[in-house]
Amino acid sequence: MTASPPIHRLSWLAVPPATAAAAQASAAVRALGRLAPTTAVGIAGVLLWATSLGDIRVDSLGDYGLPPALPVRWYAGLALVVVGYAVALCQRRPSPWLLAGFLTATVVILYGTVPLCTDVPHYPWVYKHIGVVRYIDVHGSIDPGIDIYHRWPGFFAVAALFGQLAGQRNPVTYAAWAEVLFPLVQAGIVAATARTLTGRARTAATAAFLFVITNWVGQSYFAPQAFGLTMGLGLYLVALRFLTGPRSSHLAGTPPGPARRAAITIICVLQAAVVVSHQLTPYLLVAGMGALSAAGYVRPRWLTAVLAGLTLAWLVPNLGYVQHTFGLLSGTNPVANATNAHVHEFSPLPGKIFNARAGYALTVSVGLLAVIGAWRDLRRGNRVAGIPLLLAVVPVGIVFAQNYGGEASLRVVLFALPFAAVLGALALEPTGGVWRLRQAPRVSAVTGALVAMFLPAFTGQEEINIMTPDTVRAADYFDAHAEAGSVLLLAGPDFPLRYGPRYPEFRGPSSDDDPNLLHTAGFRHRQLGAADLDGVVAVLRQYSTHGYLAFTTSQEVYAEVFGLAPPGALGSLEQAVARSPRFQAFFTSPTARIYSYRAGR
C-alpha cells in the first residue's frame, strides 16, 4: 500500500499569495461595482434633504402641520433613501453596512428635521422634564414631596449626571436630539431581536426599517417613557438570546450556565432602571416576560416573580400618593379607557382630523402586515411568529385597567409596534425566501405607502408642538425672577411650564395639569375682553393672591386649531389685561408676554 504524501500545513492555499490578493481585490471591485449605484442613490437623497433644510419655515404652519411646509427637495431626498433601501435590501448579497446607512439616514430625515430647523426642543411638555433635571442638578437630590417625577427619578437623575459630565447643565442644549437617539437605538435593538428570532440579517434590517417609518405616536422625545421602552426592548432581547425555554431552544441553542446567570443579572438591572424611571413600563415588562414564560419561550419561570417583586417594591411606598393624586386604576371598560376625551379634541380643524386618521390608517396597516406575517410563518411551519405575536398582544391589556390620561391607546401602539414590525418583516419576505432585485419595486411601494401615512401622523401637529426661543426665554425668566408662592396662569395650553429649577416654589394644580383659562368652561368658545378680567382674577386667586398671566403666539394657534376660542379672543383679552391697572408687564417679547398681578393693586 503506497503511503499518502504528507499534507503541508499551508497546502490550503489554493493560489499563490499574489494571485490570492488579486482575486480578493477583484472580488472587492465587483462588490463595490454592485454597491456603487445604490450608495450613490442614498448619498444623493441625503444631499437633497440637507440642502432643503434652509428653505423650511416653521414659524407659519397651518393646521396640517409640517408636511405642507416641506420643500419638494425634502420629499425627493426621502424618496431616494426609501427606494435605495429597497434596492439594497433586495440585492443578491446585501451589504449590512449599506443597510445600516440607509436606516440611519431615514431616522435622521424623519426625526431630525425639526430639531435641525428649530433653536429649542419642541413639545411644550418636554420642558417639565427639563425642569426636574435642572432641579436635581442645582440641589443634588430629589424631593418626593414635589411631584410624581421625584418619585420615579431614575431617568432624570441619569440626565443630570450626563449633563454634569458633559458640561451641559441645562438639557435644553441637547434634549431635542433624544428624538433621533432613541429611535436609532430602539431600531438597532429591534433588528437584533429579529435576527435572534429568524437568524436572517435581511429580515432584521426590514424589521428595523418598518419600526422607524411607522413609529408615529411621538413618544421618542426627552422623556422617561422613551428611556423605559429602550431598556425594555433590551430586556426582551437578552431574554430571547440567553434564556431560551423548551419552545424556543431552536433560536440560539442552550447557552452555558455562566451566560444564563449573567443574562438574569442584566435583566434584573434593566428592570430596576425602568422601575425607578417610569410608572407604566415595568408592568408591561412583567406581563410580557410572564407570557413568554407561561408559553415556554423563556426560562426560568421564577424570573417573572423577581421582576414583579422589584416593581411592587417601588410601588408600595408610593401607592398612597398615586392613588390620591391620579388614581391607580381608571376602570375596566376598555372602550372608555381607549378613548381620548381631552377637551381640546372636541372640535379640531380639518387638518387635525386628517392627521389623526393618517395615524389610525398607519396603525391598521401595520396590524395587517403583522397578521400577514404571522399567517405566512404558520403556513411555512416555522416557529418564529409566536414570540413577536405574543409580545405585540400583551400591551392591549393596558386598556382594561387605565386610560393613562387619555393616552392608553397610544401606549398600546407604542409598546406593540416593535414586535409588529418583526411580523411585518416576515410579511415582506418573498415566497420561497429567495430575494431578487426585481422585488425592490414591491418593497418600495409598501414602505413608501407607510411613509406617506407616517408624515402627517407624526409631524401634523408641529404648528403647536414647536416652541419659539422667545417663549422658552419667557419661561426661564419667570423661573429666575418670579416671586415664590405665586402662580403662573396661562391664557391657554401650549407653554413650556415648570422649565426651571425653582418650579416647586410656585403654585398650581396638585396634578400634572397646566393652570390655564381655557381649561375653564366659562372662557371657551366665545370672544374675550375687559368684561372677563374679574373672572381671570378669580381663577388666578384659586392658587395664590399674587401671580402671573402668560400670553403666547403658540397659545393662540392652539386655541384656534382645536376650536377652544374664536380667532382673536386671546388677543383681545391680552389687550384688556395690558390696559388694566391690576396687571403690570413682567416679560415682553414678540411671541410671549407675561403680566404680573397682586391682590390690592
ChimeraX attribute file (.defattr): number of C-alpha atoms within 10 A of each C-alpha:
attribute: neighborCount
match mode: 1-to-1
recipient: residues
	/A:1	3
	/A:2	4
	/A:3	5
	/A:4	6
	/A:5	6
	/A:6	6
	/A:7	8
	/A:8	7
	/A:9	7
	/A:10	7
	/A:11	8
	/A:12	8
	/A:13	9
	/A:14	9
	/A:15	11
	/A:16	9
	/A:17	10
	/A:18	9
	/A:19	11
	/A:20	13
	/A:21	12
	/A:22	12
	/A:23	13
	/A:24	12
	/A:25	12
	/A:26	12
	/A:27	12
	/A:28	12
	/A:29	13
	/A:30	12
	/A:31	14
	/A:32	13
	/A:33	11
	/A:34	17
	/A:35	18
	/A:36	13
	/A:37	14
	/A:38	22
	/A:39	20
	/A:40	13
	/A:41	20
	/A:42	27
	/A:43	19
	/A:44	17
	/A:45	27
	/A:46	23
	/A:47	14
	/A:48	19
	/A:49	26
	/A:50	16
	/A:51	13
	/A:52	19
	/A:53	17
	/A:54	11
	/A:55	13
	/A:56	16
	/A:57	14
	/A:58	19
	/A:59	13
	/A:60	10
	/A:61	19
	/A:62	20
	/A:63	24
	/A:64	23
	/A:65	25
	/A:66	22
	/A:67	18
	/A:68	14
	/A:69	16
	/A:70	18
	/A:71	17
	/A:72	13
	/A:73	18
	/A:74	23
	/A:75	17
	/A:76	17
	/A:77	24
	/A:78	24
	/A:79	20
	/A:80	21
	/A:81	27
	/A:82	27
	/A:83	23
	/A:84	25
	/A:85	30
	/A:86	26
	/A:87	24
	/A:88	26
	/A:89	27
	/A:90	22
	/A:91	18
	/A:92	12
	/A:93	14
	/A:94	18
	/A:95	17
	/A:96	14
	/A:97	9
	/A:98	18
	/A:99	22
	/A:100	16
	/A:101	17
	/A:102	27
	/A:103	24
	/A:104	18
	/A:105	22
	/A:106	25
	/A:107	22
	/A:108	21
	/A:109	21
	/A:110	19
	/A:111	27
	/A:112	18
	/A:113	19
	/A:114	24
	/A:115	20
	/A:116	17
	/A:117	15
	/A:118	17
	/A:119	15
	/A:120	21
	/A:121	28
	/A:122	21
	/A:123	20
	/A:124	20
	/A:125	18
	/A:126	20
	/A:127	25
	/A:128	19
	/A:129	22
	/A:130	24
	/A:131	26
	/A:132	27
	/A:133	30
	/A:134	26
	/A:135	24
	/A:136	20
	/A:137	21
	/A:138	13
	/A:139	10
	/A:140	12
	/A:141	12
	/A:142	19
	/A:143	15
	/A:144	14
	/A:145	11
	/A:146	13
	/A:147	16
	/A:148	19
	/A:149	24
	/A:150	21
	/A:151	22
	/A:152	22
	/A:153	24
	/A:154	21
	/A:155	23
	/A:156	26
	/A:157	22
	/A:158	13
	/A:159	24
	/A:160	25
	/A:161	17
	/A:162	14
	/A:163	19
	/A:164	13
	/A:165	10
	/A:166	9
	/A:167	9
	/A:168	14
	/A:169	19
	/A:170	19
	/A:171	20
	/A:172	20
	/A:173	13
	/A:174	15
	/A:175	21
	/A:176	24
	/A:177	20
	/A:178	20
	/A:179	24
	/A:180	20
	/A:181	18
	/A:182	21
	/A:183	24
	/A:184	21
	/A:185	14
	/A:186	24
	/A:187	26
	/A:188	21
	/A:189	22
	/A:190	31
	/A:191	27
	/A:192	22
	/A:193	26
	/A:194	30
	/A:195	20
	/A:196	19
	/A:197	25
	/A:198	20
	/A:199	15
	/A:200	12
	/A:201	18
	/A:202	23
	/A:203	24
	/A:204	26
	/A:205	27
	/A:206	28
	/A:207	29
	/A:208	27
	/A:209	28
	/A:210	26
	/A:211	25
	/A:212	26
	/A:213	26
	/A:214	26
	/A:215	22
	/A:216	26
	/A:217	18
	/A:218	15
	/A:219	19
	/A:220	25
	/A:221	23
	/A:222	28
	/A:223	22
	/A:224	24
	/A:225	21
	/A:226	23
	/A:227	23
	/A:228	26
	/A:229	23
	/A:230	21
	/A:231	23
	/A:232	24
	/A:233	22
	/A:234	23
	/A:235	22
	/A:236	21
	/A:237	21
	/A:238	21
	/A:239	22
	/A:240	24
	/A:241	23
	/A:242	24
	/A:243	25
	/A:244	25
	/A:245	23
	/A:246	13
	/A:247	16
	/A:248	24
	/A:249	18
	/A:250	14
	/A:251	20
	/A:252	15
	/A:253	13
	/A:254	17
	/A:255	14
	/A:256	9
	/A:257	10
	/A:258	9
	/A:259	13
	/A:260	20
	/A:261	14
	/A:262	13
	/A:263	19
	/A:264	20
	/A:265	12
	/A:266	16
	/A:267	22
	/A:268	18
	/A:269	16
	/A:270	20
	/A:271	27
	/A:272	18
	/A:273	19
	/A:274	28
	/A:275	27
	/A:276	22
	/A:277	26
	/A:278	24
	/A:279	20
	/A:280	16
	/A:281	25
	/A:282	26
	/A:283	20
	/A:284	19
	/A:285	29
	/A:286	21
	/A:287	19
	/A:288	22
	/A:289	26
	/A:290	21
	/A:291	18
	/A:292	27
	/A:293	22
	/A:294	14
	/A:295	16
	/A:296	17
	/A:297	22
	/A:298	27
	/A:299	22
	/A:300	14
	/A:301	15
	/A:302	11
	/A:303	18
	/A:304	23
	/A:305	13
	/A:306	14
	/A:307	25
	/A:308	20
	/A:309	13
	/A:310	19
	/A:311	22
	/A:312	16
	/A:313	12
	/A:314	16
	/A:315	18
	/A:316	11
	/A:317	11
	/A:318	15
	/A:319	14
	/A:320	12
	/A:321	18
	/A:322	17
	/A:323	11
	/A:324	10
	/A:325	14
	/A:326	15
	/A:327	13
	/A:328	15
	/A:329	13
	/A:330	16
	/A:331	14
	/A:332	14
	/A:333	13
	/A:334	18
	/A:335	11
	/A:336	17
	/A:337	23
	/A:338	22
	/A:339	15
	/A:340	17
	/A:341	14
	/A:342	10
	/A:343	13
	/A:344	17
	/A:345	15
	/A:346	11
	/A:347	14
	/A:348	17
	/A:349	16
	/A:350	13
	/A:351	17
	/A:352	21
	/A:353	15
	/A:354	16
	/A:355	23
	/A:356	17
	/A:357	15
	/A:358	22
	/A:359	22
	/A:360	15
	/A:361	16
	/A:362	23
	/A:363	22
	/A:364	12
	/A:365	18
	/A:366	22
	/A:367	20
	/A:368	16
	/A:369	22
	/A:370	27
	/A:371	19
	/A:372	18
	/A:373	25
	/A:374	25
	/A:375	16
	/A:376	19
	/A:377	18
	/A:378	14
	/A:379	9
	/A:380	10
	/A:381	9
	/A:382	12
	/A:383	16
	/A:384	23
	/A:385	23
	/A:386	20
	/A:387	22
	/A:388	23
	/A:389	19
	/A:390	17
	/A:391	24
	/A:392	25
	/A:393	15
	/A:394	19
	/A:395	24
	/A:396	19
	/A:397	14
	/A:398	21
	/A:399	24
	/A:400	18
	/A:401	16
	/A:402	24
	/A:403	26
	/A:404	20
	/A:405	13
	/A:406	16
	/A:407	18
	/A:408	25
	/A:409	22
	/A:410	18
	/A:411	23
	/A:412	20
	/A:413	20
	/A:414	22
	/A:415	22
	/A:416	21
	/A:417	28
	/A:418	30
	/A:419	25
	/A:420	31
	/A:421	32
	/A:422	36
	/A:423	34
	/A:424	27
	/A:425	26
	/A:426	28
	/A:427	21
	/A:428	22
	/A:429	19
	/A:430	14
	/A:431	10
	/A:432	7
	/A:433	9
	/A:434	10
	/A:435	18
	/A:436	14
	/A:437	13
	/A:438	11
	/A:439	18
	/A:440	19
	/A:441	14
	/A:442	13
	/A:443	22
	/A:444	18
	/A:445	14
	/A:446	15
	/A:447	21
	/A:448	18
	/A:449	14
	/A:450	20
	/A:451	22
	/A:452	14
	/A:453	22
	/A:454	25
	/A:455	20
	/A:456	25
	/A:457	28
	/A:458	24
	/A:459	21
	/A:460	27
	/A:461	24
	/A:462	22
	/A:463	21
	/A:464	25
	/A:465	19
	/A:466	23
	/A:467	25
	/A:468	21
	/A:469	16
	/A:470	17
	/A:471	26
	/A:472	22
	/A:473	16
	/A:474	24
	/A:475	23
	/A:476	20
	/A:477	16
	/A:478	23
	/A:479	23
	/A:480	13
	/A:481	10
	/A:482	19
	/A:483	15
	/A:484	15
	/A:485	15
	/A:486	22
	/A:487	26
	/A:488	28
	/A:489	26
	/A:490	23
	/A:491	25
	/A:492	27
	/A:493	26
	/A:494	26
	/A:495	29
	/A:496	24
	/A:497	25
	/A:498	24
	/A:499	28
	/A:500	24
	/A:501	21
	/A:502	20
	/A:503	20
	/A:504	19
	/A:505	14
	/A:506	18
	/A:507	18
	/A:508	20
	/A:509	11
	/A:510	11
	/A:511	11
	/A:512	13
	/A:513	10
	/A:514	21
	/A:515	22
	/A:516	22
	/A:517	21
	/A:518	21
	/A:519	18
	/A:520	11
	/A:521	10
	/A:522	11
	/A:523	21
	/A:524	18
	/A:525	16
	/A:526	11
	/A:527	16
	/A:528	20
	/A:529	15
	/A:530	16
	/A:531	10
	/A:532	16
	/A:533	17
	/A:534	10
	/A:535	14
	/A:536	19
	/A:537	20
	/A:538	13
	/A:539	16
	/A:540	25
	/A:541	18
	/A:542	12
	/A:543	19
	/A:544	19
	/A:545	16
	/A:546	20
	/A:547	25
	/A:548	23
	/A:549	25
	/A:550	24
	/A:551	25
	/A:552	26
	/A:553	19
	/A:554	24
	/A:555	22
	/A:556	23
	/A:557	23
	/A:558	22
	/A:559	26
	/A:560	21
	/A:561	26
	/A:562	18
	/A:563	19
	/A:564	26
	/A:565	22
	/A:566	16
	/A:567	17
	/A:568	14
	/A:569	20
	/A:570	27
	/A:571	18
	/A:572	15
	/A:573	20
	/A:574	24
	/A:575	12
	/A:576	18
	/A:577	23
	/A:578	16
	/A:579	11
	/A:580	12
	/A:581	10
	/A:582	16
	/A:583	21
	/A:584	18
	/A:585	14
	/A:586	18
	/A:587	16
	/A:588	14
	/A:589	13
	/A:590	10
	/A:591	17
	/A:592	22
	/A:593	20
	/A:594	25
	/A:595	21
	/A:596	21
	/A:597	23
	/A:598	16
	/A:599	12
	/A:600	7
	/A:601	9
